[in-house]
């Protein structure tokens, strides 16, 4: 057994909902090139992430990391808040 640690997948996105207890919904957007027309199209994914201390607000930009399944739809955890939402 080696001491090498597996590198976890991390993504950055915007918090779209924090209405659940210890859970946030993060929208991750990416640009994908259309196969025929060549135009870049915006695609988005909604991911549920674990926020242990309920510190995130809607509009915050956060980095989340993949982890073991914590609930039926929640398999990501909050790593850090990149920037706070302006009010």
C-alpha positions in Angstrom: 0.0 0.0 0.0 1.4 3.3 -1.0 0.7 6.6 0.7 -0.4 8.3 -2.5 -3.7 10.1 -2.1 -6.3 10.1 -4.8 -6.9 13.6 -6.3 -10.5 14.7 -5.8 -12.5 16.4 -8.5 -13.2 20.0 -7.7 -15.5 22.5 -9.6 -16.4 26.2 -9.1 -19.9 27.5 -9.3 -22.5 29.9 -8.0 -24.8 29.1 -5.1 -28.4 29.2 -6.4 -30.2 28.0 -3.3 -29.4 27.6 0.4 -32.9 26.9 1.7 -32.1 23.4 2.9 -30.3 22.6 6.2 -26.6 22.0 5.7 -27.1 21.7 1.9 -26.5 24.2 -0.9 -27.4 24.0 -4.6 -24.5 25.0 -6.9 -24.9 25.9 -10.5 -21.8 25.0 -12.5 -21.7 26.5 -16.0 -19.4 25.5 -18.9 -19.0 26.4 -22.6 -19.4 23.5 -25.1 -18.7 23.9 -28.8 -21.6 22.9 -31.0 -20.5 19.9 -33.2 -22.0 21.2 -36.4 -22.2 25.0 -36.2 -19.1 25.6 -34.1 -20.8 28.1 -31.8 -20.1 27.9 -28.1 -23.2 27.0 -26.1 -23.6 27.5 -22.4 -24.4 24.3 -20.5 -25.1 24.1 -16.7 -25.4 21.5 -14.0 -27.1 21.7 -10.6 -25.2 20.0 -7.9 -26.1 19.5 -4.2 -23.2 20.1 -1.8 -22.8 19.7 1.9 -22.3 23.0 3.9 -21.7 21.9 7.5 -22.0 25.4 9.1 -24.6 26.9 6.8 -22.3 29.8 5.9 -23.1 30.1 2.2 -25.6 32.6 0.8 -27.3 32.8 -2.6 -25.0 34.3 -5.2 -21.7 33.3 -3.5 -19.1 31.8 -5.8 -17.8 28.5 -4.2 -15.5 25.6 -4.8 -16.9 22.2 -4.1 -15.2 18.8 -4.0 -16.6 15.4 -4.9 -16.9 13.0 -1.9 -18.8 9.9 -0.8 -22.6 10.0 -1.1 -24.1 11.8 1.9 -27.7 11.6 0.7 -29.7 10.4 -2.3 -28.6 13.4 -4.4 -25.7 14.9 -2.4 -22.2 13.7 -3.2 -20.2 17.0 -3.0 -18.9 19.0 -0.1 -17.9 22.7 0.3 -14.2 23.4 0.1 -14.1 27.2 0.3 -16.1 30.4 -0.6 -14.2 32.2 -3.4 -16.3 35.4 -3.3 -19.3 36.6 -1.4 -22.5 37.9 -3.1 -22.9 41.6 -3.3 -26.2 42.9 -1.8 
